Amino acid sequence: MNICFLMYPWEQIDPENDTSLALIHECVKRNHGVALCSPANLTIRNSVTNAFCTVIKRMEKVPSNLKTFYKKAELREDMLPLAGFDVLFMRANPPLDPIMLNFLDSVKDDVFIINSLQGLREANNKLYTAAFGDSHNNIIPATHVSKNKNYLVRMIKESKAEKMILKPLNGFGGSGVILIEKNAMSNIKSLLDFYITNADGSSNYVILQDYIEGADKGDVRILLLNGEPIGAMRRIPGSDDHRSNVSAGGSVARHQLSKEEKALCKQIGPKLVNDGLYFVGIDVIGGKLVEVNVMSPGGITYMNKVYKTKIQSRVIDFIESKVLDKLQAFDRRSRLRNEVENA
């Protein structure tokens, strides 16, 4: 199998904690061909979509340690046609680049793409949770999205919650997430001005969400593969930061899914699969869905450490099965066509 990871450059990888590196390492261990490409390196040559790729040379003995593998991996640069790969694994950081998807549209019928282009288009931002139709806020906290500052101020005043979460629509990794309180309303308009209005006069959408009790103790990151949970961890905020994202200084701990969390996964899993969103990370607080991460969900290395497991193995097993299904369907179609041709 040949697999191309569309992601950030090799030199930006955190060799100790990077989920993408764990997935790459598993592919190399299985002797699959592996290449990396950043979205900016997509190109078209003679009407064929190509990419300037960083190719990992095959290794006689693959180090078991991620940091050692990263250090010893030999790389070469090559321009390769994307349709020649069996799999394209989307691992680029948000926000989603629509031009990248336009390039990939030309190969979506030739290559298994995880996650699907249509799924990424629908779910790449924080509006996707609205698609689950939770009008009574049973699985999603009350959420408002707008550029209208007066409307957002009114929603804060009308909310029964004393605290709310404010964050940019296209943020990731905990960037820009702040806690606001009703007893500090004098600062709200200034904050909204900062978040919504750009220097060039353009504006941004922001999300205003009811604060969930217990959020100060952290959230739960759950990884789902083909609609089923395959790993979870509790993310605990640092002593001087309300955000639980590990990238923002949070720590991780073991976590067993609660009855409510299992029910949540069962409720949203079928839609994720139907949308071609096979590898997804969801963030949950108090049994409620806060975010769906579909571009480059992380957490594998941390979960592996606390559970002494190898989640990446299950992910690559799944990808191999999807590629095999695709090849078998192609072979079957070819045989049937030959029967008709020879009749």
FENFENVEN-V156157 format. One record per residue. N is the residue number from 1. RES is the residue in one small letter. SS is DSSP state (helix for helix, strand for strand, loop for the rest). PHI is phi in whole degrees, 0 to 359 (none if undefined). OMEGA is omega in degrees with one decimal (* if undefined). Layout:
# FENFENVEN-V156157
n-><N N>
res-><RES RES>
ss-><SS SS>
phi-><PHI PHI>
omega-><OMEGA OMEGA>
This chain:
# FENFENVEN-V156157
n-><1 2 3 4 5 6 7 8 9 10 11 12 13 14 15 16 17 18 19 20 21 22 23 24 25 26 27 28 29 30 31 32 33 34 35 36 37 38 39 40 41 42 43 44 45 46 47 48 49 50 51 52 53 54 55 56 57 58 59 60 61 62 63 64 65 66 67 68 69 70 71 72 73 74 75 76 77 78 79 80 81 82 83 84 85 86 87 88 89 90 91 92 93 94 95 96 97 98 99 100 101 102 103 104 105 106 107 108 109 110 111 112 113 114 115 116 117 118 119 120 121 122 123 124 125 126 127 128 129 130 131 132 133 134 135 136 137 138 139 140 141 142 143 144 145 146 147 148 149 150 151 152 153 154 155 156 157 158 159 160 161 162 163 164 165 166 167 168 169 170 171 172 173 174 175 176 177 178 179 180 181 182 183 184 185 186 187 188 189 190 191 192 193 194 195 196 197 198 199 200 201 202 203 204 205 206 207 208 209 210 211 212 213 214 215 216 217 218 219 220 221 222 223 224 225 226 227 228 229 230 231 232 233 234 235 236 237 238 239 240 241 242 243 244 245 246 247 248 249 250 251 252 253 254 255 256 257 258 259 260 261 262 263 264 265 266 267 268 269 270 271 272 273 274 275 276 277 278 279 280 281 282 283 284 285 286 287 288 289 290 291 292 293 294 295 296 297 298 299 300 301 302 303 304 305 306 307 308 309 310 311 312 313 314 315 316 317 318 319 320 321 322 323 324 325 326 327 328 329 330 331 332 333 334 335 336 337 338 339 340 341 342 343>
res-><m n i c f l m y p w e q i d p e n d t s l a l i h e c v k r n h g v a l c s p a n l t i r n s v t n a f c t v i k r m e k v p s n l k t f y k k a e l r e d m l p l a g f d v l f m r a n p p l d p i m l n f l d s v k d d v f i i n s l q g l r e a n n k l y t a a f g d s h n n i i p a t h v s k n k n y l v r m i k e s k a e k m i l k p l n g f g g s g v i l i e k n a m s n i k s l l d f y i t n a d g s s n y v i l q d y i e g a d k g d v r i l l l n g e p i g a m r r i p g s d d h r s n v s a g g s v a r h q l s k e e k a l c k q i g p k l v n d g l y f v g i d v i g g k l v e v n v m s p g g i t y m n k v y k t k i q s r v i d f i e s k v l d k l q a f d r r s r l r n e v e n a>
ss-><loop strand strand strand strand strand loop loop loop helix helix helix loop loop loop loop loop loop helix helix helix helix helix helix helix helix helix helix helix loop loop loop strand strand strand strand strand loop helix helix helix strand strand strand strand loop loop strand strand strand strand strand strand strand strand strand loop loop loop loop loop loop loop loop loop helix helix helix helix helix helix helix loop loop strand strand strand strand strand strand strand helix helix helix loop loop strand strand strand strand loop loop loop loop loop loop loop helix helix helix helix helix helix helix helix helix helix loop loop loop loop strand strand strand loop loop helix helix helix helix helix helix helix loop loop helix helix helix helix helix helix helix loop loop loop loop loop loop loop strand loop loop strand strand strand strand loop loop helix helix helix helix helix helix helix helix helix helix loop loop loop loop strand strand strand strand strand strand loop loop loop loop loop loop loop loop loop strand strand strand strand helix helix helix helix helix helix helix helix helix helix helix helix helix helix helix strand loop loop loop loop loop strand loop loop strand strand strand strand strand loop loop loop loop helix helix helix loop strand strand strand strand strand strand strand loop loop strand strand strand strand strand strand strand strand strand loop loop loop loop loop loop loop loop loop helix helix helix loop loop strand strand strand loop loop loop loop loop helix helix helix helix helix helix helix helix helix helix helix helix helix helix helix helix loop loop loop loop strand strand strand strand strand strand strand loop loop strand strand strand strand strand strand loop loop loop loop loop loop helix helix helix helix helix helix helix helix loop loop loop helix helix helix helix helix helix helix helix helix helix helix helix helix helix helix helix helix helix helix helix helix helix helix helix helix helix helix helix helix helix helix helix loop>
phi-><none 246 229 245 265 271 203 287 298 307 290 268 289 272 295 262 234 276 297 300 295 298 291 299 301 296 295 295 301 273 68 280 285 231 226 239 210 272 306 290 260 284 206 238 233 52 67 242 286 238 212 281 255 260 260 272 293 297 244 294 228 270 301 282 274 298 295 292 301 300 289 267 299 260 241 220 258 204 261 229 285 293 292 278 274 277 221 245 254 281 225 287 286 296 283 292 266 296 295 302 294 297 299 285 305 286 239 296 272 260 232 282 248 235 268 299 297 295 298 295 299 281 244 289 240 284 284 300 299 295 289 275 60 253 293 261 56 283 241 230 295 307 229 230 230 193 252 276 295 296 297 295 298 297 296 295 294 279 295 284 281 278 232 218 254 241 206 289 299 256 283 206 65 84 294 80 277 229 259 244 231 297 282 233 297 297 263 297 298 296 296 296 301 295 283 268 264 269 298 274 94 285 225 241 281 233 250 242 223 303 289 262 303 98 296 293 265 112 231 243 263 242 264 244 238 54 85 243 292 240 184 207 208 269 254 250 298 290 293 238 208 283 281 261 303 299 294 258 100 285 241 236 212 298 207 262 301 280 300 294 292 295 294 299 299 295 286 265 304 301 293 302 295 299 272 74 261 276 238 223 246 243 251 231 229 57 80 250 283 258 212 241 254 241 271 215 302 248 122 301 295 291 296 301 291 280 252 54 228 222 298 301 295 292 295 289 304 297 297 300 292 293 294 298 301 294 293 294 295 294 297 298 298 295 297 294 297 296 299 294 298 270 291>
omega-><175.1 -173.3 178.1 176.6 174.8 -167.5 175.4 -177.2 -179.3 -176.1 178.0 -179.4 170.2 -171.1 -178.0 -170.3 -171.2 178.0 179.9 179.8 177.6 178.6 177.9 -179.2 179.8 178.2 -180.0 177.6 -179.1 177.4 173.0 173.0 -175.2 174.6 177.1 177.9 173.7 -178.3 -178.9 -177.1 173.0 -178.4 177.0 178.7 -179.2 177.7 177.6 -179.9 179.9 174.2 170.2 -169.7 166.0 -175.7 176.7 -179.3 179.6 -175.2 177.4 178.2 -176.3 178.6 -179.5 -178.7 -176.1 -178.3 178.9 177.1 -179.4 -177.7 -173.3 -178.0 176.7 -173.6 171.2 -179.2 179.6 174.8 -171.2 176.9 -176.5 179.9 178.1 178.0 173.8 -174.2 165.9 -177.8 -177.7 179.1 178.8 178.7 174.5 -0.5 -178.1 177.8 -177.5 178.0 176.7 -179.9 177.5 174.9 -172.7 177.0 -176.4 -177.2 -173.5 178.4 -177.2 -170.5 172.6 -178.2 178.7 5.6 -174.7 -178.3 179.8 177.5 178.5 179.1 -176.9 -166.9 -173.3 178.5 -170.6 175.6 -173.1 -177.9 178.5 -178.4 -178.8 171.6 -177.1 -174.0 -179.4 177.6 177.5 -179.3 -179.6 177.5 179.4 -171.0 177.1 178.5 -176.8 168.2 -174.6 -174.6 -179.8 178.5 -178.2 176.6 179.5 179.0 177.6 -178.7 -177.2 -177.9 177.0 -179.3 177.3 179.5 176.0 177.7 176.5 -179.3 177.3 -177.6 -174.5 178.5 175.5 178.7 -179.3 -177.7 175.3 -179.3 180.0 177.2 177.7 -177.8 -177.9 -178.8 176.3 -176.0 -178.3 -178.8 -170.2 -177.3 177.4 178.1 179.9 175.6 -178.4 -176.4 -171.3 -170.7 176.0 -178.6 -177.9 178.3 176.4 -176.1 -178.8 170.9 172.8 178.3 174.8 -171.2 176.4 175.6 179.7 179.3 -177.5 -179.2 179.5 178.3 176.3 177.4 179.4 172.5 178.3 174.0 177.6 176.6 -177.9 175.5 -177.3 178.3 179.4 179.4 179.3 174.9 173.8 178.1 -172.8 -179.2 173.2 -175.2 -176.4 -177.7 -179.7 -177.9 -178.7 179.4 179.5 178.9 179.4 176.4 178.0 176.7 -176.9 178.2 177.9 178.0 173.7 -176.9 177.2 177.6 -179.8 -179.5 176.8 178.9 177.9 179.3 179.8 -177.8 -174.9 -176.3 -178.9 179.4 179.1 -179.7 -179.8 178.8 -179.9 179.9 -171.3 -178.6 -168.8 171.2 177.0 177.3 -172.3 173.9 177.8 -180.0 -179.0 -178.6 -179.3 -179.3 171.4 -177.5 -173.1 -175.5 178.7 -178.4 -179.3 176.9 -175.7 -174.8 179.2 178.4 178.1 -177.7 -175.1 -178.9 -177.9 -178.0 178.0 -176.9 -179.0 179.3 179.5 179.8 -178.4 172.8 -178.9 -179.6 178.4 -179.2 178.5 178.0 178.5 176.9 -178.8 179.6 179.9 177.4 178.3 179.7 179.5 179.3 179.7 179.7 -179.2 177.5 179.1 178.1 179.9 -178.6 -175.1 -176.6 *>
